[in-house]
Amino acid sequence: MTHPASPWSDPATETEPVAYAGPPVSAPPPQPYPGGWAPPGYGWPPQQWPAYGPPAPARPRRPGQVVAAAVLSFVQAAAVALSSAYLLLLASTFGFLATEFGGDAQADALVTEATVVTVVQLLSAVALVVGGVLVLNRRGRGTWATLVAALGVQLALSLYWVVRLSTLDGFSDDVVGPAAVLVVGVLFFTAAPAVALGLLLVGPVRRWAAGTDEAVRR
């Protein structure tokens, strides 16, 4: 190919040939696709995926019952911690008074029992917090079982207090004494762990913990 001659040039002068460079570039070259696949030349442009493949599927959605059970566990942990602190203070005061008045074997046994129960209740409150945090941040059978076990311990402690208070002298069918009032309070504290445990045992939550709810997506 030669340059077109200028109208002002000498017709007798020969023009210098120039090699053909092809049509002008109007679009970037096509990008490679996984597996050597190339998109067709018509239709909507295909989705561009990264070099490591298609995007990962969304994680299964956490059921609302799990969140409700965790919140009830936190509330129960706070109530148990406060009541345990009160019980420890009461046991310490009772033990001090018993020692000042010469000591008594039955009083010492009550103080020891109250101290042991207080430690167990505080540990159970810590378990409630740990189980609630785990189910809110991690999905798995182990985290679900941790919170279920912590709530089960709360029900066992409530049963212990009902039986223990019913053996006191102030508990009677004819006269409503202080022990009977405490039993009603214990039943009140049983409501939160019982409801939370019921929420965790429903079918959707158990399937979520076991990883068999793939149809539900976030």
Secondary structure by P-SEA (a helix, b strand, c coil): ccccccccccccbbbbbbcccccccccccccccccccccccccccccccccccccccccccccaaaaaaaaaaaaaaaaaaaaaaaaaaaaaaaaaaaaaacccaaaaaaaaaaaaaaaaaaaaaaaaaaaaaaaaccccaaaaaaaaaaaaaaaaaaaaaaaaaaaccccccccccaaaaaaaaaaaaaaaaaaaaaaaacaaaaaaaacccccccc
